[in-house]
Amino acid sequence: RGVRVTGTDAWSWDAPFAYTAQRVKETGDTSLIWEGHKAGAEIGYCHMEKLTNLDTLPASGFTISCFPAKIQGASAGWTRAVAILED
């Protein structure tokens, strides 16, 4: 089925910006900015950050459902992410 949704309990999918800024300064390569966010440019997927309680989920055997808030003109927003565990 392929990857449709990714998520992390970290602040961001990308490296800390201070680290990225230093790498850009050293290399001049601005494509390093938001590198993780650009991963879905060719094959789209939904990505979530700042999730909680991921450590309580099993490695497999569950479904994720997301209930996002619709924000006019925005490219991102918040969601209620719910794990549905199989019996």
Biopython code that builds the backbone (N, CA, C, O; Angstrom):
import numpy as np
from Bio.PDB.StructureBuilder import StructureBuilder

atoms = [
    (1, "ARG", "N", (0.819, -1.204, 0.000)),
    (1, "ARG", "CA", (0.000, 0.000, 0.000)),
    (1, "ARG", "C", (0.852, 1.253, 0.000)),
    (1, "ARG", "O", (0.374, 2.323, -0.376)),
    (2, "GLY", "N", (2.085, 1.141, 0.408)),
    (2, "GLY", "CA", (2.948, 2.318, 0.420)),
    (2, "GLY", "C", (2.726, 3.191, 1.640)),
    (2, "GLY", "O", (1.769, 3.001, 2.391)),
    (3, "VAL", "N", (3.603, 4.129, 1.825)),
    (3, "VAL", "CA", (3.526, 5.052, 2.954)),
    (3, "VAL", "C", (2.571, 6.181, 2.594)),
    (3, "VAL", "O", (2.744, 6.849, 1.574)),
    (4, "ARG", "N", (1.582, 6.387, 3.419)),
    (4, "ARG", "CA", (0.612, 7.468, 3.215)),
    (4, "ARG", "C", (0.733, 8.539, 4.306)),
    (4, "ARG", "O", (0.434, 9.712, 4.079)),
    (5, "VAL", "N", (1.179, 8.109, 5.496)),
    (5, "VAL", "CA", (1.274, 9.004, 6.644)),
    (5, "VAL", "C", (2.564, 8.695, 7.393)),
    (5, "VAL", "O", (2.914, 7.530, 7.581)),
    (6, "THR", "N", (3.260, 9.726, 7.814)),
    (6, "THR", "CA", (4.407, 9.563, 8.705)),
    (6, "THR", "C", (4.197, 10.472, 9.910)),
    (6, "THR", "O", (3.453, 11.451, 9.840)),
    (7, "GLY", "N", (4.848, 10.143, 10.995)),
    (7, "GLY", "CA", (4.713, 10.973, 12.177)),
    (7, "GLY", "C", (5.898, 10.808, 13.108)),
    (7, "GLY", "O", (6.581, 9.784, 13.097)),
    (8, "THR", "N", (6.128, 11.820, 13.905)),
    (8, "THR", "CA", (7.212, 11.795, 14.874)),
    (8, "THR", "C", (6.765, 12.521, 16.142)),
    (8, "THR", "O", (5.901, 13.397, 16.106)),
    (9, "ASP", "N", (7.373, 12.136, 17.259)),
    (9, "ASP", "CA", (7.103, 12.858, 18.495)),
    (9, "ASP", "C", (8.099, 13.998, 18.687)),
    (9, "ASP", "O", (8.054, 14.702, 19.695)),
    (10, "ALA", "N", (8.987, 14.176, 17.733)),
    (10, "ALA", "CA", (9.973, 15.252, 17.789)),
    (10, "ALA", "C", (9.350, 16.583, 17.367)),
    (10, "ALA", "O", (8.239, 16.623, 16.837)),
    (11, "TRP", "N", (10.079, 17.659, 17.608)),
    (11, "TRP", "CA", (9.611, 18.990, 17.244)),
    (11, "TRP", "C", (9.493, 19.129, 15.735)),
    (11, "TRP", "O", (8.605, 19.821, 15.236)),
    (12, "SER", "N", (10.389, 18.471, 15.009)),
    (12, "SER", "CA", (10.388, 18.589, 13.551)),
    (12, "SER", "C", (10.929, 17.328, 12.913)),
    (12, "SER", "O", (11.626, 16.544, 13.558)),
    (13, "TRP", "N", (10.609, 17.137, 11.659)),
    (13, "TRP", "CA", (11.131, 16.028, 10.863)),
    (13, "TRP", "C", (12.573, 16.316, 10.457)),
    (13, "TRP", "O", (13.340, 15.396, 10.171)),
    (14, "ASP", "N", (12.929, 17.575, 10.434)),
    (14, "ASP", "CA", (14.247, 18.009, 9.973)),
    (14, "ASP", "C", (15.243, 18.100, 11.125)),
    (14, "ASP", "O", (14.879, 18.050, 12.300)),
    (15, "ALA", "N", (16.501, 18.233, 10.749)),
    (15, "ALA", "CA", (17.556, 18.479, 11.739)),
    (15, "ALA", "C", (17.292, 19.834, 12.399)),
    (15, "ALA", "O", (16.628, 20.681, 11.801)),
    (16, "PRO", "N", (17.794, 20.058, 13.613)),
    (16, "PRO", "CA", (17.624, 21.362, 14.255)),
    (16, "PRO", "C", (18.120, 22.483, 13.334)),
    (16, "PRO", "O", (19.136, 22.333, 12.655)),
    (17, "PHE", "N", (17.391, 23.607, 13.318)),
    (17, "PHE", "CA", (17.706, 24.647, 12.349)),
    (17, "PHE", "C", (19.097, 25.233, 12.544)),
    (17, "PHE", "O", (19.743, 25.596, 11.562)),
    (18, "ALA", "N", (19.578, 25.336, 13.774)),
    (18, "ALA", "CA", (20.932, 25.862, 13.995)),
    (18, "ALA", "C", (21.964, 24.979, 13.293)),
    (18, "ALA", "O", (22.923, 25.483, 12.709)),
    (19, "TYR", "N", (21.768, 23.672, 13.353)),
    (19, "TYR", "CA", (22.657, 22.726, 12.672)),
    (19, "TYR", "C", (22.544, 22.888, 11.154)),
    (19, "TYR", "O", (23.554, 22.928, 10.451)),
    (20, "THR", "N", (21.313, 22.979, 10.658)),
    (20, "THR", "CA", (21.101, 23.141, 9.220)),
    (20, "THR", "C", (21.702, 24.455, 8.735)),
    (20, "THR", "O", (22.346, 24.489, 7.687)),
    (21, "ALA", "N", (21.502, 25.531, 9.479)),
    (21, "ALA", "CA", (22.055, 26.835, 9.101)),
    (21, "ALA", "C", (23.574, 26.776, 9.010)),
    (21, "ALA", "O", (24.169, 27.361, 8.104)),
    (22, "GLN", "N", (24.197, 26.075, 9.942)),
    (22, "GLN", "CA", (25.659, 25.933, 9.905)),
    (22, "GLN", "C", (26.092, 25.158, 8.670)),
    (22, "GLN", "O", (27.068, 25.530, 8.019)),
    (23, "ARG", "N", (25.377, 24.083, 8.339)),
    (23, "ARG", "CA", (25.704, 23.294, 7.142)),
    (23, "ARG", "C", (25.536, 24.122, 5.868)),
    (23, "ARG", "O", (26.353, 24.027, 4.951)),
    (24, "VAL", "N", (24.478, 24.932, 5.810)),
    (24, "VAL", "CA", (24.262, 25.797, 4.643)),
    (24, "VAL", "C", (25.385, 26.824, 4.546)),
    (24, "VAL", "O", (25.889, 27.094, 3.456)),
    (25, "LYS", "N", (25.774, 27.393, 5.673)),
    (25, "LYS", "CA", (26.863, 28.373, 5.696)),
    (25, "LYS", "C", (28.163, 27.754, 5.194)),
    (25, "LYS", "O", (28.906, 28.387, 4.444)),
    (26, "GLU", "N", (28.439, 26.524, 5.604)),
    (26, "GLU", "CA", (29.674, 25.843, 5.203)),
    (26, "GLU", "C", (29.667, 25.420, 3.740)),
    (26, "GLU", "O", (30.698, 25.481, 3.070)),
    (27, "THR", "N", (28.507, 24.990, 3.240)),
    (27, "THR", "CA", (28.443, 24.416, 1.893)),
    (27, "THR", "C", (27.825, 25.338, 0.850)),
    (27, "THR", "O", (28.062, 25.166, -0.346)),
    (28, "GLY", "N", (27.037, 26.313, 1.288)),
    (28, "GLY", "CA", (26.311, 27.165, 0.352)),
    (28, "GLY", "C", (25.106, 26.477, -0.272)),
    (28, "GLY", "O", (24.472, 27.033, -1.169)),
    (29, "ASP", "N", (24.784, 25.281, 0.190)),
    (29, "ASP", "CA", (23.701, 24.474, -0.377)),
    (29, "ASP", "C", (22.389, 24.757, 0.353)),
    (29, "ASP", "O", (22.123, 24.176, 1.405)),
    (30, "THR", "N", (21.576, 25.644, -0.203)),
    (30, "THR", "CA", (20.317, 26.012, 0.440)),
    (30, "THR", "C", (19.255, 24.919, 0.337)),
    (30, "THR", "O", (18.219, 25.006, 0.996)),
    (31, "SER", "N", (19.494, 23.897, -0.475)),
    (31, "SER", "CA", (18.524, 22.793, -0.554)),
    (31, "SER", "C", (18.484, 21.990, 0.745)),
    (31, "SER", "O", (17.586, 21.170, 0.938)),
    (32, "LEU", "N", (19.446, 22.220, 1.632)),
    (32, "LEU", "CA", (19.474, 21.533, 2.923)),
    (32, "LEU", "C", (18.388, 22.045, 3.875)),
    (32, "LEU", "O", (18.041, 21.370, 4.845)),
    (33, "ILE", "N", (17.853, 23.242, 3.594)),
    (33, "ILE", "CA", (16.814, 23.818, 4.446)),
    (33, "ILE", "C", (15.511, 23.069, 4.213)),
    (33, "ILE", "O", (15.079, 22.905, 3.072)),
    (34, "TRP", "N", (14.889, 22.618, 5.287)),
    (34, "TRP", "CA", (13.646, 21.841, 5.264)),
    (34, "TRP", "C", (13.790, 20.567, 4.432)),
    (34, "TRP", "O", (12.849, 20.144, 3.760)),
    (35, "GLU", "N", (14.955, 19.972, 4.484)),
    (35, "GLU", "CA", (15.265, 18.768, 3.707)),
    (35, "GLU", "C", (14.256, 17.640, 3.936)),
    (35, "GLU", "O", (13.807, 17.005, 2.982)),
    (36, "GLY", "N", (13.906, 17.394, 5.184)),
    (36, "GLY", "CA", (12.947, 16.333, 5.484)),
    (36, "GLY", "C", (11.558, 16.632, 4.943)),
    (36, "GLY", "O", (10.862, 15.732, 4.472)),
    (37, "HIS", "N", (11.156, 17.896, 5.011)),
    (37, "HIS", "CA", (9.835, 18.274, 4.512)),
    (37, "HIS", "C", (9.727, 18.090, 2.999)),
    (37, "HIS", "O", (8.642, 17.829, 2.479)),
    (38, "LYS", "N", (10.835, 18.224, 2.306)),
    (38, "LYS", "CA", (10.826, 18.099, 0.843)),
    (38, "LYS", "C", (10.780, 16.649, 0.377)),
    (38, "LYS", "O", (10.631, 16.388, -0.816)),
    (39, "ALA", "N", (10.906, 15.711, 1.301)),
    (39, "ALA", "CA", (10.934, 14.286, 0.935)),
    (39, "ALA", "C", (9.668, 13.853, 0.217)),
    (39, "ALA", "O", (9.716, 12.936, -0.603)),
    (40, "GLY", "N", (8.558, 14.474, 0.495)),
    (40, "GLY", "CA", (7.295, 14.084, -0.127)),
    (40, "GLY", "C", (6.920, 14.907, -1.342)),
    (40, "GLY", "O", (5.770, 14.861, -1.778)),
    (41, "ALA", "N", (7.852, 15.656, -1.900)),
    (41, "ALA", "CA", (7.531, 16.521, -3.039)),
    (41, "ALA", "C", (7.112, 15.731, -4.272)),
    (41, "ALA", "O", (6.217, 16.152, -5.004)),
    (42, "GLU", "N", (7.747, 14.599, -4.506)),
    (42, "GLU", "CA", (7.436, 13.810, -5.702)),
    (42, "GLU", "C", (6.302, 12.824, -5.460)),
    (42, "GLU", "O", (5.444, 12.645, -6.323)),
    (43, "ILE", "N", (6.289, 12.197, -4.319)),
    (43, "ILE", "CA", (5.225, 11.260, -3.962)),
    (43, "ILE", "C", (4.615, 11.782, -2.667)),
    (43, "ILE", "O", (5.194, 11.630, -1.591)),
    (44, "GLY", "N", (3.467, 12.385, -2.778)),
    (44, "GLY", "CA", (2.866, 13.057, -1.633)),
    (44, "GLY", "C", (2.467, 12.123, -0.501)),
    (44, "GLY", "O", (2.089, 10.973, -0.727)),
    (45, "TYR", "N", (2.556, 12.625, 0.695)),
    (45, "TYR", "CA", (2.126, 11.907, 1.890)),
    (45, "TYR", "C", (1.783, 12.951, 2.946)),
    (45, "TYR", "O", (2.103, 14.128, 2.785)),
    (46, "CYS", "N", (1.155, 12.537, 3.987)),
    (46, "CYS", "CA", (0.832, 13.420, 5.100)),
    (46, "CYS", "C", (1.860, 13.199, 6.202)),
    (46, "CYS", "O", (2.155, 12.058, 6.557)),
    (47, "HIS", "N", (2.401, 14.271, 6.739)),
    (47, "HIS", "CA", (3.410, 14.173, 7.788)),
    (47, "HIS", "C", (2.939, 14.926, 9.026)),
    (47, "HIS", "O", (2.432, 16.045, 8.934)),
    (48, "MET", "N", (3.116, 14.292, 10.189)),
    (48, "MET", "CA", (2.711, 14.904, 11.452)),
    (48, "MET", "C", (3.903, 14.988, 12.393)),
    (48, "MET", "O", (4.751, 14.096, 12.429)),
    (49, "GLU", "N", (3.952, 16.067, 13.148)),
    (49, "GLU", "CA", (5.020, 16.289, 14.124)),
    (49, "GLU", "C", (4.415, 16.547, 15.496)),
    (49, "GLU", "O", (3.227, 16.847, 15.623)),
    (50, "LYS", "N", (5.251, 16.426, 16.516)),
    (50, "LYS", "CA", (4.867, 16.706, 17.903)),
    (50, "LYS", "C", (3.768, 15.774, 18.411)),
    (50, "LYS", "O", (2.950, 16.177, 19.238)),
    (51, "LEU", "N", (3.741, 14.538, 17.925)),
    (51, "LEU", "CA", (2.776, 13.551, 18.407)),
    (51, "LEU", "C", (3.164, 13.098, 19.813)),
    (51, "LEU", "O", (4.318, 13.252, 20.214)),
    (52, "THR", "N", (2.230, 12.551, 20.552)),
    (52, "THR", "CA", (2.523, 12.059, 21.899)),
    (52, "THR", "C", (2.119, 10.597, 22.034)),
    (52, "THR", "O", (1.316, 10.079, 21.257)),
    (53, "ASN", "N", (2.687, 9.954, 23.025)),
    (53, "ASN", "CA", (2.379, 8.564, 23.385)),
    (53, "ASN", "C", (2.725, 7.534, 22.311)),
    (53, "ASN", "O", (2.177, 6.433, 22.313)),
    (54, "LEU", "N", (3.621, 7.879, 21.401)),
    (54, "LEU", "CA", (4.015, 6.912, 20.373)),
    (54, "LEU", "C", (4.672, 5.683, 20.983)),
    (54, "LEU", "O", (4.597, 4.590, 20.420)),
    (55, "ASP", "N", (5.309, 5.857, 22.123)),
    (55, "ASP", "CA", (5.985, 4.741, 22.782)),
    (55, "ASP", "C", (5.008, 3.681, 23.289)),
    (55, "ASP", "O", (5.424, 2.571, 23.619)),
    (56, "THR", "N", (3.732, 4.001, 23.354)),
    (56, "THR", "CA", (2.738, 3.029, 23.825)),
    (56, "THR", "C", (2.160, 2.183, 22.687)),
    (56, "THR", "O", (1.410, 1.239, 22.936)),
    (57, "LEU", "N", (2.505, 2.517, 21.448)),
    (57, "LEU", "CA", (1.978, 1.770, 20.298)),
    (57, "LEU", "C", (2.822, 0.537, 20.010)),
    (57, "LEU", "O", (4.035, 0.553, 20.217)),
    (58, "PRO", "N", (2.189, -0.534, 19.533)),
    (58, "PRO", "CA", (2.959, -1.707, 19.102)),
    (58, "PRO", "C", (3.674, -1.391, 17.784)),
    (58, "PRO", "O", (3.356, -0.400, 17.127)),
    (59, "ALA", "N", (4.625, -2.220, 17.404)),
    (59, "ALA", "CA", (5.378, -2.008, 16.166)),
    (59, "ALA", "C", (4.488, -2.128, 14.930)),
    (59, "ALA", "O", (4.774, -1.513, 13.903)),
    (60, "SER", "N", (3.424, -2.906, 15.017)),
    (60, "SER", "CA", (2.496, -3.067, 13.891)),
    (60, "SER", "C", (1.136, -3.495, 14.432)),
    (60, "SER", "O", (0.974, -3.706, 15.634)),
    (61, "GLY", "N", (0.158, -3.620, 13.530)),
    (61, "GLY", "CA", (-1.155, -4.110, 13.941)),
    (61, "GLY", "C", (-2.122, -3.037, 14.382)),
    (61, "GLY", "O", (-3.013, -3.301, 15.188)),
    (62, "PHE", "N", (-1.962, -1.823, 13.864)),
    (62, "PHE", "CA", (-2.908, -0.764, 14.194)),
    (62, "PHE", "C", (-3.111, 0.136, 12.980)),
    (62, "PHE", "O", (-2.302, 0.153, 12.052)),
    (63, "THR", "N", (-4.197, 0.873, 13.010)),
    (63, "THR", "CA", (-4.540, 1.813, 11.950)),
    (63, "THR", "C", (-4.530, 3.217, 12.536)),
    (63, "THR", "O", (-4.918, 3.421, 13.686)),
    (64, "ILE", "N", (-4.089, 4.172, 11.749)),
    (64, "ILE", "CA", (-4.100, 5.571, 12.173)),
    (64, "ILE", "C", (-5.235, 6.297, 11.461)),
    (64, "ILE", "O", (-5.378, 6.189, 10.243)),
    (65, "SER", "N", (-6.027, 7.023, 12.206)),
    (65, "SER", "CA", (-7.030, 7.921, 11.636)),
    (65, "SER", "C", (-6.718, 9.323, 12.128)),
    (65, "SER", "O", (-6.360, 9.517, 13.290)),
    (66, "CYS", "N", (-6.854, 10.292, 11.248)),
    (66, "CYS", "CA", (-6.526, 11.674, 11.591)),
    (66, "CYS", "C", (-7.726, 12.568, 11.318)),
    (66, "CYS", "O", (-8.423, 12.412, 10.316)),
    (67, "PHE", "N", (-7.947, 13.490, 12.213)),
    (67, "PHE", "CA", (-9.071, 14.410, 12.116)),
    (67, "PHE", "C", (-8.517, 15.838, 12.140)),
    (67, "PHE", "O", (-8.454, 16.465, 13.197)),
    (68, "PRO", "N", (-8.115, 16.349, 10.960)),
    (68, "PRO", "CA", (-7.457, 17.658, 10.910)),
    (68, "PRO", "C", (-8.434, 18.824, 10.972)),
    (68, "PRO", "O", (-9.590, 18.714, 10.565)),
    (69, "ALA", "N", (-7.944, 19.935, 11.488)),
    (69, "ALA", "CA", (-8.688, 21.190, 11.437)),
    (69, "ALA", "C", (-8.446, 21.804, 10.059)),
    (69, "ALA", "O", (-7.311, 21.833, 9.584)),
    (70, "LYS", "N", (-9.494, 22.290, 9.423)),
    (70, "LYS", "CA", (-9.377, 22.926, 8.117)),
    (70, "LYS", "C", (-9.061, 24.401, 8.317)),
    (70, "LYS", "O", (-9.793, 25.114, 9.004)),
    (71, "ILE", "N", (-7.966, 24.855, 7.713)),
    (71, "ILE", "CA", (-7.570, 26.251, 7.838)),
    (71, "ILE", "C", (-7.449, 26.828, 6.430)),
    (71, "ILE", "O", (-6.592, 26.404, 5.655)),
    (72, "GLN", "N", (-8.291, 27.775, 6.105)),
    (72, "GLN", "CA", (-8.308, 28.347, 4.761)),
    (72, "GLN", "C", (-6.962, 28.977, 4.415)),
    (72, "GLN", "O", (-6.430, 29.782, 5.180)),
    (73, "GLY", "N", (-6.411, 28.603, 3.249)),
    (73, "GLY", "CA", (-5.176, 29.185, 2.746)),
    (73, "GLY", "C", (-3.911, 28.662, 3.399)),
    (73, "GLY", "O", (-2.821, 29.145, 3.095)),
    (74, "ALA", "N", (-4.027, 27.688, 4.289)),
    (74, "ALA", "CA", (-2.848, 27.181, 4.998)),
    (74, "ALA", "C", (-2.316, 25.913, 4.342)),
    (74, "ALA", "O", (-3.057, 25.177, 3.690)),
    (75, "SER", "N", (-1.035, 25.672, 4.521)),
    (75, "SER", "CA", (-0.432, 24.429, 4.026)),
    (75, "SER", "C", (-0.217, 23.431, 5.156)),
    (75, "SER", "O", (0.251, 22.315, 4.928)),
    (76, "ALA", "N", (-0.558, 23.836, 6.365)),
    (76, "ALA", "CA", (-0.395, 22.953, 7.525)),
    (76, "ALA", "C", (-1.390, 23.375, 8.600)),
    (76, "ALA", "O", (-2.013, 24.433, 8.516)),
    (77, "GLY", "N", (-1.520, 22.535, 9.592)),
    (77, "GLY", "CA", (-2.412, 22.832, 10.701)),
    (77, "GLY", "C", (-2.311, 21.725, 11.733)),
    (77, "GLY", "O", (-1.377, 20.925, 11.692)),
    (78, "TRP", "N", (-3.234, 21.669, 12.633)),
    (78, "TRP", "CA", (-3.198, 20.643, 13.669)),
    (78, "TRP", "C", (-4.217, 19.554, 13.366)),
    (78, "TRP", "O", (-5.141, 19.743, 12.575)),
    (79, "THR", "N", (-4.025, 18.417, 14.011)),
    (79, "THR", "CA", (-4.930, 17.292, 13.816)),
    (79, "THR", "C", (-5.081, 16.513, 15.108)),
    (79, "THR", "O", (-4.219, 16.574, 15.985)),
    (80, "ARG", "N", (-6.160, 15.794, 15.221)),
    (80, "ARG", "CA", (-6.319, 14.798, 16.284)),
    (80, "ARG", "C", (-5.962, 13.475, 15.634)),
    (80, "ARG", "O", (-6.724, 12.959, 14.816)),
    (81, "ALA", "N", (-4.810, 12.921, 15.991)),
    (81, "ALA", "CA", (-4.358, 11.636, 15.446)),
    (81, "ALA", "C", (-4.749, 10.533, 16.426)),
    (81, "ALA", "O", (-4.472, 10.628, 17.621)),
    (82, "VAL", "N", (-5.392, 9.491, 15.913)),
    (82, "VAL", "CA", (-5.907, 8.413, 16.751)),
    (82, "VAL", "C", (-5.400, 7.079, 16.229)),
    (82, "VAL", "O", (-5.511, 6.793, 15.037)),
    (83, "ALA", "N", (-4.846, 6.266, 17.111)),
    (83, "ALA", "CA", (-4.431, 4.907, 16.753)),
    (83, "ALA", "C", (-5.569, 3.953, 17.102)),
    (83, "ALA", "O", (-6.068, 3.950, 18.227)),
    (84, "ILE", "N", (-5.969, 3.151, 16.132)),
    (84, "ILE", "CA", (-7.023, 2.155, 16.344)),
    (84, "ILE", "C", (-6.348, 0.794, 16.387)),
    (84, "ILE", "O", (-5.846, 0.307, 15.374)),
    (85, "LEU", "N", (-6.340, 0.183, 17.569)),
    (85, "LEU", "CA", (-5.654, -1.090, 17.767)),
    (85, "LEU", "C", (-6.561, -2.252, 17.413)),
    (85, "LEU", "O", (-7.756, -2.237, 17.706)),
    (86, "GLU", "N", (-5.983, -3.254, 16.782)),
    (86, "GLU", "CA", (-6.730, -4.471, 16.473)),
    (86, "GLU", "C", (-6.829, -5.326, 17.725)),
    (86, "GLU", "O", (-5.938, -5.285, 18.573)),
    (87, "ASP", "N", (-7.904, -6.102, 17.853)),
    (87, "ASP", "CA", (-8.055, -7.011, 18.999)),
    (87, "ASP", "C", (-7.146, -8.204, 18.864)),
    (87, "ASP", "O", (-7.136, -9.075, 19.734)),
]
sb = StructureBuilder()
sb.init_structure("model")
sb.init_model(0)
sb.init_chain("A")
sb.init_seg("    ")
for serial, (resi, resn, name, xyz) in enumerate(atoms, 1):
    if name == "N":
        sb.init_residue(resn, " ", resi, " ")
    sb.init_atom(name, np.array(xyz, "f"), 0.0, 1.0, " ", f" {name:<3s}", serial, name[0])
structure = sb.get_structure()
